[in-house]
Amino acid sequence: MLGLLKTCKKLGLSFWHYLGDRLGIGAPERSIAPLATMTAARA
């Protein structure tokens, strides 16, 4: 979880929004791209 938190911080994402999106809490569909996609785009 700490690694996920740090990655979200580096990408400028809210950890809690990302986690909620992955667990399906809130919005019915995924609105945040996978971290691997966003990390590759920044490289």
mmCIF file as Biopython writes it, N, C-alpha, C and O atoms, coordinates in Angstrom:
data_model
#
loop_
_atom_site.group_PDB
_atom_site.id
_atom_site.type_symbol
_atom_site.label_atom_id
_atom_site.label_alt_id
_atom_site.label_comp_id
_atom_site.label_asym_id
_atom_site.label_entity_id
_atom_site.label_seq_id
_atom_site.pdbx_PDB_ins_code
_atom_site.Cartn_x
_atom_site.Cartn_y
_atom_site.Cartn_z
_atom_site.occupancy
_atom_site.B_iso_or_equiv
_atom_site.auth_seq_id
_atom_site.auth_asym_id
_atom_site.pdbx_PDB_model_num
ATOM 1   N N  . MET A ? 1  ? 0.823   -1.187 0.000   1.0 0.0 1  A 1 
ATOM 2   C CA . MET A ? 1  ? 0.000   0.000  0.000   1.0 0.0 1  A 1 
ATOM 3   C C  . MET A ? 1  ? 0.871   1.256  0.000   1.0 0.0 1  A 1 
ATOM 4   O O  . MET A ? 1  ? 0.520   2.261  -0.617  1.0 0.0 1  A 1 
ATOM 5   N N  . LEU A ? 2  ? 1.979   1.194  0.677   1.0 0.0 2  A 1 
ATOM 6   C CA . LEU A ? 2  ? 2.855   2.360  0.714   1.0 0.0 2  A 1 
ATOM 7   C C  . LEU A ? 2  ? 3.407   2.669  -0.673  1.0 0.0 2  A 1 
ATOM 8   O O  . LEU A ? 2  ? 3.509   3.832  -1.062  1.0 0.0 2  A 1 
ATOM 9   N N  . GLY A ? 3  ? 3.762   1.618  -1.422  1.0 0.0 3  A 1 
ATOM 10  C CA . GLY A ? 3  ? 4.247   1.809  -2.786  1.0 0.0 3  A 1 
ATOM 11  C C  . GLY A ? 3  ? 3.180   2.424  -3.676  1.0 0.0 3  A 1 
ATOM 12  O O  . GLY A ? 3  ? 3.477   3.298  -4.492  1.0 0.0 3  A 1 
ATOM 13  N N  . LEU A ? 4  ? 1.956   1.979  -3.526  1.0 0.0 4  A 1 
ATOM 14  C CA . LEU A ? 4  ? 0.844   2.536  -4.287  1.0 0.0 4  A 1 
ATOM 15  C C  . LEU A ? 4  ? 0.622   4.001  -3.913  1.0 0.0 4  A 1 
ATOM 16  O O  . LEU A ? 4  ? 0.387   4.841  -4.782  1.0 0.0 4  A 1 
ATOM 17  N N  . LEU A ? 5  ? 0.696   4.296  -2.639  1.0 0.0 5  A 1 
ATOM 18  C CA . LEU A ? 5  ? 0.545   5.668  -2.161  1.0 0.0 5  A 1 
ATOM 19  C C  . LEU A ? 5  ? 1.614   6.579  -2.762  1.0 0.0 5  A 1 
ATOM 20  O O  . LEU A ? 5  ? 1.309   7.681  -3.216  1.0 0.0 5  A 1 
ATOM 21  N N  . LYS A ? 6  ? 2.854   6.124  -2.764  1.0 0.0 6  A 1 
ATOM 22  C CA . LYS A ? 6  ? 3.954   6.925  -3.304  1.0 0.0 6  A 1 
ATOM 23  C C  . LYS A ? 6  ? 3.816   7.126  -4.814  1.0 0.0 6  A 1 
ATOM 24  O O  . LYS A ? 6  ? 4.093   8.210  -5.328  1.0 0.0 6  A 1 
ATOM 25  N N  . THR A ? 7  ? 3.388   6.083  -5.518  1.0 0.0 7  A 1 
ATOM 26  C CA . THR A ? 7  ? 3.213   6.191  -6.967  1.0 0.0 7  A 1 
ATOM 27  C C  . THR A ? 7  ? 2.105   7.170  -7.297  1.0 0.0 7  A 1 
ATOM 28  O O  . THR A ? 7  ? 2.254   7.991  -8.202  1.0 0.0 7  A 1 
ATOM 29  N N  . CYS A ? 8  ? 0.999   7.096  -6.581  1.0 0.0 8  A 1 
ATOM 30  C CA . CYS A ? 8  ? -0.097  8.042  -6.799  1.0 0.0 8  A 1 
ATOM 31  C C  . CYS A ? 8  ? 0.376   9.471  -6.543  1.0 0.0 8  A 1 
ATOM 32  O O  . CYS A ? 8  ? 0.036   10.385 -7.294  1.0 0.0 8  A 1 
ATOM 33  N N  . LYS A ? 9  ? 1.146   9.659  -5.498  1.0 0.0 9  A 1 
ATOM 34  C CA . LYS A ? 9  ? 1.647   10.993 -5.178  1.0 0.0 9  A 1 
ATOM 35  C C  . LYS A ? 9  ? 2.539   11.522 -6.291  1.0 0.0 9  A 1 
ATOM 36  O O  . LYS A ? 9  ? 2.432   12.688 -6.671  1.0 0.0 9  A 1 
ATOM 37  N N  . LYS A ? 10 ? 3.427   10.665 -6.822  1.0 0.0 10 A 1 
ATOM 38  C CA . LYS A ? 10 ? 4.319   11.084 -7.906  1.0 0.0 10 A 1 
ATOM 39  C C  . LYS A ? 10 ? 3.547   11.447 -9.165  1.0 0.0 10 A 1 
ATOM 40  O O  . LYS A ? 10 ? 3.954   12.336 -9.912  1.0 0.0 10 A 1 
ATOM 41  N N  . LEU A ? 11 ? 2.430   10.758 -9.401  1.0 0.0 11 A 1 
ATOM 42  C CA . LEU A ? 11 ? 1.621   11.017 -10.592 1.0 0.0 11 A 1 
ATOM 43  C C  . LEU A ? 11 ? 0.594   12.135 -10.377 1.0 0.0 11 A 1 
ATOM 44  O O  . LEU A ? 11 ? -0.106  12.525 -11.311 1.0 0.0 11 A 1 
ATOM 45  N N  . GLY A ? 12 ? 0.509   12.643 -9.155  1.0 0.0 12 A 1 
ATOM 46  C CA . GLY A ? 12 ? -0.429  13.723 -8.857  1.0 0.0 12 A 1 
ATOM 47  C C  . GLY A ? 12 ? -1.864  13.252 -8.714  1.0 0.0 12 A 1 
ATOM 48  O O  . GLY A ? 12 ? -2.799  14.012 -8.969  1.0 0.0 12 A 1 
ATOM 49  N N  . LEU A ? 13 ? -2.045  11.991 -8.304  1.0 0.0 13 A 1 
ATOM 50  C CA . LEU A ? 13 ? -3.376  11.431 -8.107  1.0 0.0 13 A 1 
ATOM 51  C C  . LEU A ? 13 ? -3.707  11.343 -6.635  1.0 0.0 13 A 1 
ATOM 52  O O  . LEU A ? 13 ? -2.819  11.247 -5.788  1.0 0.0 13 A 1 
ATOM 53  N N  . SER A ? 14 ? -4.984  11.376 -6.342  1.0 0.0 14 A 1 
ATOM 54  C CA . SER A ? 14 ? -5.427  11.112 -4.985  1.0 0.0 14 A 1 
ATOM 55  C C  . SER A ? 14 ? -5.414  9.603  -4.753  1.0 0.0 14 A 1 
ATOM 56  O O  . SER A ? 14 ? -6.053  8.856  -5.494  1.0 0.0 14 A 1 
ATOM 57  N N  . PHE A ? 15 ? -4.701  9.160  -3.743  1.0 0.0 15 A 1 
ATOM 58  C CA . PHE A ? 15 ? -4.630  7.740  -3.422  1.0 0.0 15 A 1 
ATOM 59  C C  . PHE A ? 15 ? -6.018  7.174  -3.156  1.0 0.0 15 A 1 
ATOM 60  O O  . PHE A ? 15 ? -6.350  6.086  -3.627  1.0 0.0 15 A 1 
ATOM 61  N N  . TRP A ? 16 ? -6.820  7.904  -2.408  1.0 0.0 16 A 1 
ATOM 62  C CA . TRP A ? 16 ? -8.141  7.411  -2.031  1.0 0.0 16 A 1 
ATOM 63  C C  . TRP A ? 16 ? -9.083  7.356  -3.228  1.0 0.0 16 A 1 
ATOM 64  O O  . TRP A ? 16 ? -9.897  6.438  -3.331  1.0 0.0 16 A 1 
ATOM 65  N N  . HIS A ? 17 ? -8.984  8.328  -4.131  1.0 0.0 17 A 1 
ATOM 66  C CA . HIS A ? 17 ? -9.813  8.282  -5.337  1.0 0.0 17 A 1 
ATOM 67  C C  . HIS A ? 17 ? -9.396  7.113  -6.218  1.0 0.0 17 A 1 
ATOM 68  O O  . HIS A ? 17 ? -10.247 6.415  -6.767  1.0 0.0 17 A 1 
ATOM 69  N N  . TYR A ? 18 ? -8.097  6.898  -6.355  1.0 0.0 18 A 1 
ATOM 70  C CA . TYR A ? 18 ? -7.617  5.776  -7.160  1.0 0.0 18 A 1 
ATOM 71  C C  . TYR A ? 18 ? -8.067  4.449  -6.553  1.0 0.0 18 A 1 
ATOM 72  O O  . TYR A ? 18 ? -8.555  3.573  -7.267  1.0 0.0 18 A 1 
ATOM 73  N N  . LEU A ? 19 ? -7.908  4.301  -5.254  1.0 0.0 19 A 1 
ATOM 74  C CA . LEU A ? 19 ? -8.294  3.064  -4.582  1.0 0.0 19 A 1 
ATOM 75  C C  . LEU A ? 19 ? -9.796  2.825  -4.707  1.0 0.0 19 A 1 
ATOM 76  O O  . LEU A ? 19 ? -10.229 1.703  -4.972  1.0 0.0 19 A 1 
ATOM 77  N N  . GLY A ? 20 ? -10.585 3.868  -4.517  1.0 0.0 20 A 1 
ATOM 78  C CA . GLY A ? 20 ? -12.032 3.749  -4.665  1.0 0.0 20 A 1 
ATOM 79  C C  . GLY A ? 20 ? -12.427 3.370  -6.084  1.0 0.0 20 A 1 
ATOM 80  O O  . GLY A ? 20 ? -13.360 2.593  -6.283  1.0 0.0 20 A 1 
ATOM 81  N N  . ASP A ? 21 ? -11.722 3.913  -7.069  1.0 0.0 21 A 1 
ATOM 82  C CA . ASP A ? 21 ? -11.993 3.589  -8.464  1.0 0.0 21 A 1 
ATOM 83  C C  . ASP A ? 21 ? -11.694 2.116  -8.743  1.0 0.0 21 A 1 
ATOM 84  O O  . ASP A ? 21 ? -12.466 1.449  -9.432  1.0 0.0 21 A 1 
ATOM 85  N N  . ARG A ? 22 ? -10.593 1.610  -8.218  1.0 0.0 22 A 1 
ATOM 86  C CA . ARG A ? 22 ? -10.221 0.213  -8.440  1.0 0.0 22 A 1 
ATOM 87  C C  . ARG A ? 22 ? -11.162 -0.748 -7.726  1.0 0.0 22 A 1 
ATOM 88  O O  . ARG A ? 22 ? -11.417 -1.846 -8.221  1.0 0.0 22 A 1 
ATOM 89  N N  . LEU A ? 23 ? -11.679 -0.348 -6.569  1.0 0.0 23 A 1 
ATOM 90  C CA . LEU A ? 23 ? -12.583 -1.212 -5.818  1.0 0.0 23 A 1 
ATOM 91  C C  . LEU A ? 23 ? -14.040 -1.061 -6.260  1.0 0.0 23 A 1 
ATOM 92  O O  . LEU A ? 23 ? -14.915 -1.785 -5.785  1.0 0.0 23 A 1 
ATOM 93  N N  . GLY A ? 24 ? -14.295 -0.120 -7.167  1.0 0.0 24 A 1 
ATOM 94  C CA . GLY A ? 24 ? -15.655 0.071  -7.672  1.0 0.0 24 A 1 
ATOM 95  C C  . GLY A ? 24 ? -16.554 0.843  -6.731  1.0 0.0 24 A 1 
ATOM 96  O O  . GLY A ? 24 ? -17.776 0.700  -6.777  1.0 0.0 24 A 1 
ATOM 97  N N  . ILE A ? 25 ? -15.964 1.653  -5.885  1.0 0.0 25 A 1 
ATOM 98  C CA . ILE A ? 25 ? -16.741 2.471  -4.954  1.0 0.0 25 A 1 
ATOM 99  C C  . ILE A ? 25 ? -16.978 3.826  -5.603  1.0 0.0 25 A 1 
ATOM 100 O O  . ILE A ? 25 ? -16.030 4.483  -6.032  1.0 0.0 25 A 1 
ATOM 101 N N  . GLY A ? 26 ? -18.218 4.243  -5.678  1.0 0.0 26 A 1 
ATOM 102 C CA . GLY A ? 26 ? -18.536 5.547  -6.273  1.0 0.0 26 A 1 
ATOM 103 C C  . GLY A ? 26 ? -19.042 5.403  -7.688  1.0 0.0 26 A 1 
ATOM 104 O O  . GLY A ? 26 ? -20.183 4.991  -7.897  1.0 0.0 26 A 1 
ATOM 105 N N  . ALA A ? 27 ? -18.214 5.734  -8.668  1.0 0.0 27 A 1 
ATOM 106 C CA . ALA A ? 27 ? -18.616 5.690  -10.076 1.0 0.0 27 A 1 
ATOM 107 C C  . ALA A ? 27 ? -18.763 4.235  -10.542 1.0 0.0 27 A 1 
ATOM 108 O O  . ALA A ? 27 ? -17.973 3.376  -10.151 1.0 0.0 27 A 1 
ATOM 109 N N  . PRO A ? 28 ? -19.771 3.962  -11.373 1.0 0.0 28 A 1 
ATOM 110 C CA . PRO A ? 28 ? -19.983 2.586  -11.832 1.0 0.0 28 A 1 
ATOM 111 C C  . PRO A ? 28 ? -18.902 2.074  -12.779 1.0 0.0 28 A 1 
ATOM 112 O O  . PRO A ? 28 ? -18.655 0.868  -12.820 1.0 0.0 28 A 1 
ATOM 113 N N  . GLU A ? 29 ? -18.255 2.943  -13.532 1.0 0.0 29 A 1 
ATOM 114 C CA . GLU A ? 29 ? -17.187 2.499  -14.431 1.0 0.0 29 A 1 
ATOM 115 C C  . GLU A ? 29 ? -15.867 3.119  -13.995 1.0 0.0 29 A 1 
ATOM 116 O O  . GLU A ? 29 ? -15.836 4.085  -13.234 1.0 0.0 29 A 1 
ATOM 117 N N  . ARG A ? 30 ? -14.812 2.562  -14.478 1.0 0.0 30 A 1 
ATOM 118 C CA . ARG A ? 30 ? -13.479 3.060  -14.106 1.0 0.0 30 A 1 
ATOM 119 C C  . ARG A ? 30 ? -13.198 4.347  -14.855 1.0 0.0 30 A 1 
ATOM 120 O O  . ARG A ? 30 ? -13.278 4.393  -16.082 1.0 0.0 30 A 1 
ATOM 121 N N  . SER A ? 31 ? -12.874 5.375  -14.124 1.0 0.0 31 A 1 
ATOM 122 C CA . SER A ? 31 ? -12.593 6.660  -14.750 1.0 0.0 31 A 1 
ATOM 123 C C  . SER A ? 31 ? -11.107 7.015  -14.690 1.0 0.0 31 A 1 
ATOM 124 O O  . SER A ? 31 ? -10.670 7.946  -15.367 1.0 0.0 31 A 1 
ATOM 125 N N  . ILE A ? 32 ? -10.334 6.294  -13.897 1.0 0.0 32 A 1 
ATOM 126 C CA . ILE A ? 32 ? -8.906  6.548  -13.774 1.0 0.0 32 A 1 
ATOM 127 C C  . ILE A ? 32 ? -8.162  5.426  -14.490 1.0 0.0 32 A 1 
ATOM 128 O O  . ILE A ? 32 ? -8.445  4.247  -14.272 1.0 0.0 32 A 1 
ATOM 129 N N  . ALA A ? 33 ? -7.225  5.791  -15.332 1.0 0.0 33 A 1 
ATOM 130 C CA . ALA A ? 33 ? -6.443  4.806  -16.089 1.0 0.0 33 A 1 
ATOM 131 C C  . ALA A ? 33 ? -5.569  3.986  -15.142 1.0 0.0 33 A 1 
ATOM 132 O O  . ALA A ? 33 ? -5.250  4.442  -14.044 1.0 0.0 33 A 1 
ATOM 133 N N  . PRO A ? 34 ? -5.180  2.782  -15.557 1.0 0.0 34 A 1 
ATOM 134 C CA . PRO A ? 34 ? -4.263  1.977  -14.728 1.0 0.0 34 A 1 
ATOM 135 C C  . PRO A ? 34 ? -2.931  2.713  -14.514 1.0 0.0 34 A 1 
ATOM 136 O O  . PRO A ? 34 ? -2.477  3.453  -15.386 1.0 0.0 34 A 1 
ATOM 137 N N  . LEU A ? 35 ? -2.321  2.503  -13.360 1.0 0.0 35 A 1 
ATOM 138 C CA . LEU A ? 35 ? -1.070  3.181  -13.028 1.0 0.0 35 A 1 
ATOM 139 C C  . LEU A ? 35 ? 0.038   2.843  -14.020 1.0 0.0 35 A 1 
ATOM 140 O O  . LEU A ? 35 ? 0.869   3.693  -14.337 1.0 0.0 35 A 1 
ATOM 141 N N  . ALA A ? 36 ? 0.052   1.603  -14.511 1.0 0.0 36 A 1 
ATOM 142 C CA . ALA A ? 36 ? 1.094   1.214  -15.475 1.0 0.0 36 A 1 
ATOM 143 C C  . ALA A ? 36 ? 1.017   2.057  -16.729 1.0 0.0 36 A 1 
ATOM 144 O O  . ALA A ? 36 ? 2.048   2.439  -17.282 1.0 0.0 36 A 1 
ATOM 145 N N  . THR A ? 37 ? -0.179  2.351  -17.186 1.0 0.0 37 A 1 
ATOM 146 C CA . THR A ? 37 ? -0.368  3.181  -18.380 1.0 0.0 37 A 1 
ATOM 147 C C  . THR A ? 37 ? 0.102   4.613  -18.129 1.0 0.0 37 A 1 
ATOM 148 O O  . THR A ? 37 ? 0.782   5.210  -18.964 1.0 0.0 37 A 1 
ATOM 149 N N  . MET A ? 38 ? -0.265  5.147  -16.985 1.0 0.0 38 A 1 
ATOM 150 C CA . MET A ? 38 ? 0.113   6.526  -16.676 1.0 0.0 38 A 1 
ATOM 151 C C  . MET A ? 38 ? 1.613   6.650  -16.426 1.0 0.0 38 A 1 
ATOM 152 O O  . MET A ? 38 ? 2.219   7.656  -16.796 1.0 0.0 38 A 1 
ATOM 153 N N  . THR A ? 39 ? 2.219   5.640  -15.803 1.0 0.0 39 A 1 
ATOM 154 C CA . THR A ? 39 ? 3.656   5.659  -15.559 1.0 0.0 39 A 1 
ATOM 155 C C  . THR A ? 39 ? 4.423   5.596  -16.874 1.0 0.0 39 A 1 
ATOM 156 O O  . THR A ? 39 ? 5.400   6.321  -17.061 1.0 0.0 39 A 1 
ATOM 157 N N  . ALA A ? 40 ? 3.984   4.737  -17.781 1.0 0.0 40 A 1 
ATOM 158 C CA . ALA A ? 40 ? 4.640   4.605  -19.096 1.0 0.0 40 A 1 
ATOM 159 C C  . ALA A ? 40 ? 4.512   5.891  -19.911 1.0 0.0 40 A 1 
ATOM 160 O O  . ALA A ? 40 ? 5.429   6.260  -20.644 1.0 0.0 40 A 1 
ATOM 161 N N  . ALA A ? 41 ? 3.387   6.563  -19.783 1.0 0.0 41 A 1 
ATOM 162 C CA . ALA A ? 41 ? 3.171   7.801  -20.520 1.0 0.0 41 A 1 
ATOM 163 C C  . ALA A ? 41 ? 4.109   8.921  -20.039 1.0 0.0 41 A 1 
ATOM 164 O O  . ALA A ? 41 ? 4.490   9.793  -20.820 1.0 0.0 41 A 1 
ATOM 165 N N  . ARG A ? 42 ? 4.472   8.890  -18.762 1.0 0.0 42 A 1 
ATOM 166 C CA . ARG A ? 42 ? 5.356   9.926  -18.208 1.0 0.0 42 A 1 
ATOM 167 C C  . ARG A ? 42 ? 6.825   9.674  -18.515 1.0 0.0 42 A 1 
ATOM 168 O O  . ARG A ? 42 ? 7.646   10.585 -18.414 1.0 0.0 42 A 1 
ATOM 169 N N  . ALA A ? 43 ? 7.163   8.432  -18.893 1.0 0.0 43 A 1 
ATOM 170 C CA . ALA A ? 43 ? 8.572   8.067  -19.126 1.0 0.0 43 A 1 
ATOM 171 C C  . ALA A ? 43 ? 9.047   8.534  -20.495 1.0 0.0 43 A 1 
ATOM 172 O O  . ALA A ? 43 ? 10.203  8.312  -20.856 1.0 0.0 43 A 1 
#
